[in-house]
Amino acid sequence: MKLKKLIKKLIKRIARSKPVMRLLSGAMYYYSRFVGKTTKWQIKGVDEFYRAWKKHKSVILIGWHGRAMMYPFFWNGEDPLNALVSLHQDGRLIAGFLEKYGLGTIGGSSSTNAVGSARDLMESLENDISICVIPDGPKGPNLRLSKSPLYFARKSGKPIFCITYSIKGSKIIRKSWDQMMVPVPFSRGICEVIGPFFIPESADEQELENLRQKIENSMNRQLREVDDKMGIAPIIP
C-alpha cells in the first residue's frame, strides 16, 4: 500500500511539473490551431466586435468554460488582450496555452488573489488592453454568469461581448462539470460574438442582477442556437 501511494504521488508530481505542463499546453495549442485551420467556419458578429474594439479601445470578452479551447484562435493577434486564468494546476496549463497564442495572462480567481487580479484587470482596461474572463470558471456552476465582468464594465464604462462556437461532430464530455466540447478537425463550425452590453455607472445591485440575468440568458440562448445548427445535443446548466 505504501508503495502504491508513493507511485501515485510521484505520478501527480510529474504531471504537475513544468516540463509536462509545457508539453501539454503546446499540444493544446497545436491541436486548436489544427482544428481551427481545417474547419469550414461560419463567422457571425466578429467583424462588428473588432470595430467596437477599435471604437472603445478596449472591451470585456466573456465565454463559457466548456468552449474555452478555441476562443484564442479567433483573436486577431494584434489588439492586446489579457485573459484571467486560475492559479491552480489547470490554470497553469491554460496560461501556457494562451501565451503560445501571444495573449497576456493575469493569475487569480474569486477565491485566490481576487483583489490583485481585479486590480490588474481594471488597469488593463484603463490602459486600453482588453480583458477576457470565463464567468463560470474555474469550477462552476456551468453556464452561470458571475457578476465580476459586470463590475468591471460598470467601473470602466467598457462594453461586454460574448463569444461562443460549435463544431459539427464534436464530442461533449457530459460528465465534466463544464460539459466541455472536444472539437474535431475537418468539419463545419460556427463562431458567434454578441454584444455590446453596457453597464451603467449608476447601476445598483438589483439592476446589476437584472443585467446579469439578461446577459446569461443571451449567452445560453446563443449556445443553444449554434449547437442546434451543428447537431449538438443541448448543454444543460
Disulfide bonds with the S-S distance in Angstrom:
none
